[in-house]
Amino acid sequence: MIARDVLRLLALVDVSTAGRRVLDQLLYLSDPETGTAAISQNEMCSELGASKPTVNRGFKELRECGLAWSLADGLYQLHPLLTGGAVSSPVMPVPEIKAAEPGRFTEQRRARFAAQMANLAPTG
């Protein structure tokens, strides 16, 4: 389970729908001990029903914003904020997550951000 404050940070990370779908699949597959997910790009294409260029773009976006990166062919490390601190190596350099300022979002991205924030509103 990802903490609410991490979900708020994710709402500030500007990735495409493809990037978010790749991230969701990596989170689903992630090993709770290491925070890694093992899946080839071809398997990811099959899982998502998406083209290879779309999946490649999703992986690239995740790498560029610091949410996930490749350790080896078909093995990806998720940022420790997403895995409850789990990493494959205790000496691994961890990139900073590149979040955007909401004021710099496009109108479409602002609407998506507002919807994401509404979903995080306290319940009860």
N, C-alpha and C positions, 0 to 999 in steps of 0.2 A: 504494500500500500504506500503510495507516494504522499508525503505530508502536504498539507494545504499550502504552506508557504512555498514549497517547491512547485506546486501546481500554479501558483500565482506567477512565479518566475517563468515557468514554461509559457504562460500566456503572453509574456513579453518577448519571447523568442520568435522572430518572424521567419517561420519555415512554411513551405507550401503544404498543401494537402498531401502530396506524395511524401514529403519529408516526415510529416506527422504519422502517416500510415506505416512507414518504415520504422519509425521510432516505436510506435505501439507494438509492432511485431517483435522488435528487438526486446522490448520490455517483457512481453509475454514469454519469450524464449530464454530470458536471462537466468543464469545460474545464481542462486541466492548466496553462494559462498564467494564467487569471484566477480559478479556483476558483468559477466561476459555472455554473449549470445553467439551460438555457432549456427550459421546459415549461409549458404552460398548466394550469390546474386541471382543465379538462375532459380534457386529454390524460393527466394524472396519474390521474384517475378511471378512464379507459380502461385505462391500463397496469396499475393495481393491481386492477381489477375491483371498485372500491369506490365507494360513494355520495359525492356532493359534500359532504354534511355531515361524513362521515368524513375525507375528504381535507382539507377546510377545518380541521377540528380538528387533524389532523396538522401542517399548516403552522403553525397558531397555537402549538402546543406547541413546535415547533422555534424559532420566533421568540422565545417567552417564555423559553426556556432558553438562548438565545444560540447555537444551533447553525447556524441558517440564517435569512435574512431576505430580504424582497423588495427588489429594486433598482428594478424597473419591472414592469409587467404581464407575467407569464410569464418573468421573469428573477430568479433567486435566487442570493444569495451564500452560500457555505458558510463556516463559521468557518475561519480560516487554519490552526488546529491539524489540521483534517480534510483540508486541501488541500496540506500541505507548505509552507505559507506563501503560497500563491498567493492574490492578491486582485485585484479589478478596478481598484482605485485605491489608490495608495500613501498617500493622505491619509485613507482611509476610517476612521471610528471603528469599532473592533471591540469588541463587547460581551463581557463576562465570561461564561463558561459557568457556568450555575447548576447545580451538582452538589449532591446531597443527602447528608446524613450517613447511612451505612448503619444506624445505630442507630435512626433515625426512620422506616425503611421499614415498610410493612405486612408481615404474614407472607407474603403472596403475593409481594410485591416483594422481600422478603429471599431467598425461594427462587429467584427469577429472577436476583438479583444473585449468589447462590452459584453457580448454574449458569454464569453469564457468567464469573465468576472461574475456575471449574474449566476452562473452555475456554481460558483464557489461561495455564494452568499450563505451566511449561517442559517442552518435549518432549526426549526423548533420554535 
